[in-house]
Amino acid sequence: MLTRKDFKKAPSSPGIYFFLNKAGAILYIGKAVNLRLRLLSYADLKTLGTAKEKMIREAVKVKWKELESEMEALIEEAIAIKENRPRYNIVFRDDKQYFYIAFSKTRFPRIFLTHQKKDFDHIGPFTDGGALKMVMVNLKRIFPYCICKEKHKRPCVRSEIGRCLEICCLKNPPEGDRREGQYGKNITAIKNILRGRKQDVLKSIQKEMDKFSREKNFEEARKKRDQLYALENIFRHAPIIKRELNPERAKALVLAKDLLGLKDLPRRIEGYDISNIQGTNAVGSMVVFENGEPKKEDYRLFKIRYKHTPDDTAMHQEVLLRRLKHDEWPLPDLFLIDGGLGQLNAAKKVLDLYKLNIPVASLAKREEELWYIDNQPEVRQRRTTKLARLHVKLAAGKIQLKQMPQSLLHLFQHIRNESHRFAINFHRKRRSISLLRTG
């Protein structure tokens, strides 16, 4: 049977993975944004369902294929599942969870996301509906197609901003219009990309761009160049969108970077807290701050499963272990744990288990002390210099936030207070439900 040691060999990059049995047959194919994290989630059999546990016990080998992006992984996974039809992909499949991209058989084909594959030209199956929707949003911008619910006498509003070819949603579209030919090319390009023929599409666009350049039709050549760049870009790791920062929060992030010895600004910070009364109805919260501001759609809650006596450090470890099983969630630039040195060390053990070199700090409420791992001499020297400029004495592994500029104190307090608020609200709901059941 495969062990954690086998999974740790995987790279921390996007890709697809294959579980194989003794005979070399593929048992299961999956995709991952981070292959190592995803595969390590299979190491703890207690957290797997019966079918997945059976599959892991049967598997003797795991292979993977590194890819450039989540988009490419999604497409390659669909192709591999269709070609190999692995037994456990079929066992795990719920028809309501597998997705297909369908194309209508009309003059201007329309595109649908569906669970069915009847009466349509279809591509799939895809396992991740959310990721598939984002893929189609990106492709629609590069290769516009009709999404209007009704036909119009005049071109729709989307055509005015270049997101529609004008002809596809008209009630009486003219015959022989060159835009109809372009619409057909767009649909063909989307089909080829979803079938894993990205390079064919890139070569076709490059060929058209060169043709327009030779003909000195520079406007059309520019459009093809932009299309080429846009398509190449969505297959790469997209960087975090750099929005304009609130000036106070920008200062705080720069200070955090310098004081904690980070390589870059901690644009994404995850904050964690535990709420319980004597271990009962215990819950954990995860809040996310991007560019110093809450990103509430990324907040998550966890019911503590394995510990029913007061043990804050063990509960933090459980929450982090379960969080890291979700390789589809972006990793932060900094983990912030509510608590002191004990909670910090507990969190660091989890990150070491996954071989993740992501900075982690903890914030103790009473004295507003920020604890951190201080094991890099060159970082320590830079931090000492920075603190000297601020006329603050450095305690090993600890920063007194009350001695820091208020912008830094307020940022960490905001994250800590949000994680506490989110956890305690959930805990109260669980307690109320529990009391109603026992009342």
N, C-alpha and C positions, 0 to 999 in steps of 0.2 A: 504494500500500500504506500502511496505517496506521503511524504512528511513535509513539515515546515521547511526543512533544509532544501528540498527540491524546489519549493516555490520562491525561496529567497534568491535563487539564481536568476530569476526573471528581471528584465530591465524595468526602470520606472518610466516607461514611454507608452504611447498608445499602441494598440495592436489587437490581434485576435489570438486565442489560445485553443489548444486541442488536448483533450484527455483521451488516452489510448489504452486498450487492454493488452493482455499477454500476446494475443495473436496479431497485434499491430492495428486492429480495427479502431476507427475513431468512435468514441462513445459520446462525446459532447463537444460542441464548439461554442465559444462565447467571445464577446468583445470587451475591451477595457480601455479606459482613458489612461490608467496607470496599471500596467500588467502585473507588477509585483504586488501592489496593494490588493488587486482583485484576486489574484491567486492565493495570497495569504489568508483571504477571507474563507477559503475552503479548509484551512488547517484545523479549525476548531469544530469538530464534528457535532458538538452539542448545539451549535447554533444553526445547523443545517436541517432541512426537512428530511423525511425518511428516504425519498427517492434520491436526493442529492447525496446523502450519506452512503447509500448503496452504490451509487456511481463512483464515489471517491474510493470506496473499499475495493471496487473492481478494477480501477485504473492503476496501471503500473508505470505509466510514463506521461509526462506533460510536455508539449511543444508549444512554441509561440512564433508569431510573425510580427515583427515590429513595423509600424506604419507611421505616417507623418502626422495624422490628426484623428480626432474622434470621428469626423465625417468619413474618412477613408476606412476606418475600422468598421463602422456601421455597414458600409457597402460591401466590404470584403467578407464580413460575417454572413451577410445574406447570400452572397454567391457561394460560399463554402457550405452553408447549410443546405442549399438547393442541390449542390453537386453531390454531397456525401450522405445526406439524410441520416444523420447520426441518431442512434436509438434513443438516447436520453433527451435530445432536443425534441423528439416527437412525444416522449413520455411527459416532459415538463410543459409541453405546449398546451395552452388554453386558446381556443380559436378567437376568444375575445381579446387576447393579448398580442397576437401576431398581426402584423400590418402589411398591407400591400399598397403600392402606388398604381392606380388604375388610370387608363387613358381611354376616353370615350371614342367611339368610332364615328366621328362627325367631321364635317368639312374643316372646322377649326377645333381640333381635339381639346377637350377639357381634362383637367387632372384632378384626381380624387385620392384621398387617403381613406382606405377601407379595410375591413376585416374579411371581406368576401372577394372572390376572384372570378365570379361568374359574369359572362357577357361583356367583359372588358379585356383589353390588352393590358396585362398587369406585370409588375416586377416585384419580387419579394421572395420569401418572407423577411420582414425586418422585425427585430425584437424590441426596439426602443422607439415608441411612438413620439416621445418628446424630442429626442434627437432627430428623428426623421422630419418632424415639422420644421425644425430649425434649418435643416438641410434644404428643404423645399423653399423656405423663405429666402435663403441666400441664392438658390438657383433661379428663383422667379425674378430677382433683381437683375441677374445677368442675362437670362433668356426669358423675356416677358411672355406670358401667356394669359389667356382670358380667365378672369375670376368673377366677372359680372353675373349677377343672378338673372338679369333680364336683358333682352336686346334693346338697343337704342336707335333713335332716328339719327342722332348726331354722335360723334366720338365721345367716350366717357371722360370723366375728370382725370383718371389715371393716365390717359394718353397725353394730357397737357404737361405732365411731369416726366414723360419718357418711360413710364412703366407699363405701357400698352401700345400695341402696334396700330391702334385706331380702327382697323378694319374688322377685327375678330368679333366685336360685339355689336356691329351694325345690323339692323333688321334686314337690309337689302345690300349686302356687300357686293361691290363691283367684281366682275369676272376679269381674270388676267392681271390683277394688280400685283406688283412685285412684292408688296407687303405680305400677301398670302404665302408666297414662296419663303419669305423670311420666317413667318410663323411656323411653317413646316420644319424649317431648319432648327428652330429653337426647340421644338418638341423632340426631334431626333437627337439633338445634343443632350437634352435632359435624360432621355432613355439610355443613351450610350454611357453617360456618367453614372447613372444608377446601376448599370450592368458592369461597371468596373472598367470601362473603356475611356478613361479620362485622357490618356495620351492621344488617342485618335481625335478627340475633340480639340485638344490644344493644337495639334498639328494642322487641323482643318482651319482653325481661326488664324494661325500663323500664315498659312498659305493665302487666305483671303486678304490679310493685312499686307503681305508682300505684293500681291496683285494690285491692290489699290495704290500702293506707293509707286509702283512702276508706271501706273497710269496717271500719276500726279494728282490722284483724288485723295488729298491729304485729310479731308474731313472724315471720310469713311475709314481711312487707314487709322486715324486717331481713335475712332469708335471701336475698331477691332482690337487695337492695342489695349484700350481700357478694359475691354471684355476679357482679353487674355490675362491681364494682371489680376483682375477681380477673381477669375476662376482659380488661378494659381494661389491666390491669397487664402481662399476659404479651405484649401487643402493643407495649409500650414497651421502651426499653432498660432492662433490669433492672440496678440498681446492684450492685456487688460486695457480697456478704453480709458485714456487719461483725460478725465473730466477736469474742469477747473475746480481747484480745491478752495474751500473756505480758508481764508488767510490764517486764522487762529489754529485751525486743525492742521494746516500745512506746516506751521512752525512746530506743532506737537509731533507730527510724524517725522520731521527732520531730527528733532531732539531724540525721539525714540530710536531712530536709526543709529545715531551717533553713540548714545549711551549703552545700547544693547549690542553694538558691534554688528549690525545687520549689513548685508551686502547692498541692499536697496531700501527704498522707503517701504514700510509695512502697509501697503495699500489695502491688503485684506487681512483683517485680524479676527480670529474666532475667540469668543469669550465663553467660559464654562462655569456653571454653578450647580450645586446639589441642594435639594430641599427635602427634608424629612423630619418626622418626630419619632425619636427612638427607633429609627430604621423602618417605620411603617409608611406605606404608600410613597416610598421614596421615588423621586424623579430627578432627572438631570436636564439641564438646558444648554443649548448651543446658540449663541447669537453671533451675527456677522456684521462687521463694520468695514465698509469700503470707502477709501479716501477719507477716513475719519468720521463717516456718517453711518447710521444704522441701515442695513439692507434687510428689511424684515421678511421679504419673500424667501430668504435663505435661512431663516431661523428654524431650529429643529428641537423637538422634545423627545426624551427617552424615559420609559418606565424602567426603573431598576429591577432586574430580574433575579440576580444571583445573591444579593446580600440583603438580609432582613434584620440585621442588627446595626446600630450606629457605627459606621466605618466610612468616613468621608473620603479617605484616600483610595480605598478599594472601589468605592462607587465612581469616583472620578476615572479610575483606570477602566472600569467597565464601559463608561460612556465613551471614552476615547477609543477603546478597542472597537466598539460598535460603529463609531463615526468613521473610522479608517477603513471599514469594510465597504464603505460607499465611495468607490473610486470614481463615480460619476460626479461627485461634488468637488469643486476646485479646492486644491490645498491652499492653506493660508500662508502668509509671510511670517505670521507670529501666532502662537497659541497663548492665550491668557487664561490662567486657572485661578479661580477664587480660592484663597487660602495662603498658607505659608510655605516653609521649606519642605514639609512632609508631602504636601500636595504637589509641589514642583518636582520632587524626586520621583513620585509615583507616575506623573505624566511623562517624565523623561524616560522611564523604563519602557513605557509603551512605544514611544517614538524609536527607542533603540531596538526594540523587538522588530519593528518594521524597517529598520535601517534608514530612518528618515532624519536628515540633518536640518530640521526646521527649528528655528529658535522657539523656546518656550519660557514663559515667565509666570509668576504667581503674585497676586496682590492680596496682602493681609489687611483686613478691614480696619482694625483698631488704630494702628499707627500709620496707615497708608504706606506700608513698605512694599516695594517692588523687588521680589527675589528673582534671580536669574542664574543661569549656569555660566560660571566664570572660569573657563578652562582654555582660553586662547590668549597667550602673552601679548601678541601684537595688538589684539583688540583691547586688552586691558590697558595698554599704554595709551591708545587713542582715547579711551574712555576717561582715563585719569587726566589727560590734557584738557579734554572738553570740560570736565567738572571743575578743574582748576580755574578755567576762565569764568565759570559761574560762581566761584568762591564757595564750592561745596566739597566737603571731605568725603572720600570714597570708603564705604564699608564693603569688604570682600563679599561679592555675591548679593549685595543689597543696596537699593537706592531709596533714600527717604524722599518720597514724592512731595512732601510738604515743603521741602527746601528747594524744589525745582520751580521753574516758571509755571504759572497757573495753567497755561494752555495744556501742558503735559499732564498735570494732575487731573484736570477736568476731563481730558480724553479717557484716561484709564478709569476714572470714577464712573464716567458715562457707560463704558463697556461693562464694568462690574455691576453697576446698578441695573442695567438692562438685563443682564443674565440672571440676576437675582429676582427681578420683577417677573420675568418670564417663567422661571422655575417655580416660584412660590404661587403664582396664579394657577399653574397646572396642578401643583400639589394640593391646593385648596379644593380644586374640582374633584380630584381623586378622593380626598377625605370625605367630601360631601356625599359622593356616590357610595363610598364604603359605609358611611353612617346610615344612609337611607336603606341599604341592604340589610344592615344588622339591627335597625330600629324596629 
